[in-house]
Amino acid sequence: MAGKKIISGGEEKSIYEALSMDYIEPEPREMRGEIDCAQKHNLPNLVDIQDIRDDLQMHSVWSDGTCSIKELAKQAMCLGHEYIAITDHIGHLVIAGALNEKEIKKQWEEIDKLNNLFGGSIKILKGGEVDINADGSMACSDEILSQFDIVLGSLHSQFKMPKDEMTKRVVRAMQNVHVDVIAHPTTRVIGRRDEVAFDWETIFKIAKKTKTILEINANPDRADLSDVNALRAINEGVMLSLGTDAHRKEQLQNIQFGVYQARRAWATKGSIANTLGLDNLLKQLRQ
């Protein structure tokens, strides 16, 4: 107010207009240069929930989920998803119902039947969340890995390895031609488990070279990658994905939390694999 004349304040955006600035969305207000960009009118067009076409991590009753694949697919359709990836556990997590190779093939048969049943209303991808062994090898044969639509590599053990060993472990996993995504990369659970130690410069360099996608896990207890590391990944030219890691169909709605995290990292549509149509995603994965 200048004297008795109101010059702005009716709406938040009017304050930015009065200052000759572009409006800064709430999520990236972290003092990382957004004010300067707003003054210069070159803020990025952030990814939005309407841009998301899929969910690339979820678990069914085949491993440790509580819903059938059919139930998950129907819920995903209600959320407007065009396709989903079923990524049940594979490897050493017996407590999580990890699938063996015989069970994997039976699951694929069910997915084929469901895709025929839905008739194109939604596409169910054959995925797996595969344990990364201590030496960086995968807890599933390359013969089986090569037949998945999408493979997520995950750290589920030996979280206290030294930084150089943990970095080499994940680098080897990314160098496996069948591994498409590193899921919840740092393994953190907020308030319960700290991040593992990485040489991030190396992780980003190899991810870019191998075209490996790094996940933003949309489970609000994880939010992993962090917004800081997601921003660093984007700046290094690494593609990110969003996965709810849902174990119940209701958790599919958590995809919005992944979007919030991506927006804090200044992510645009071009940085997030979930904005791609199915054909373009599969093309990206084949690279």
Buried (B, 14 or more C-beta within 10 A) or exposed (E): EEEEEEEBEEEEEBBBEEEEBBBBBEBBEEEBEBBEBBBEEEBBEBBBEEBBBBBBBBBBBBBBBBBBBBBBBBBBBEBEBBBBBBBBBBBBBEEBBBBEEEBBEEBBEBBEEBBEEBEEEBBBBBBBBBBBBEEBBBBBEEEBBEBBBBBBBBBBBEBEBEEEEBBBBBBBBBEBEBBBBBBBBBBBBEEEEEBBBBBBEBBBBBBBEBBBBBBBBBBBBBBBBBBEBBBBBBEBEBBBBBBBBBBBBEBBBBBBBBBBBBBBBBBBBEBBBBBBEBEEBBEBBEE
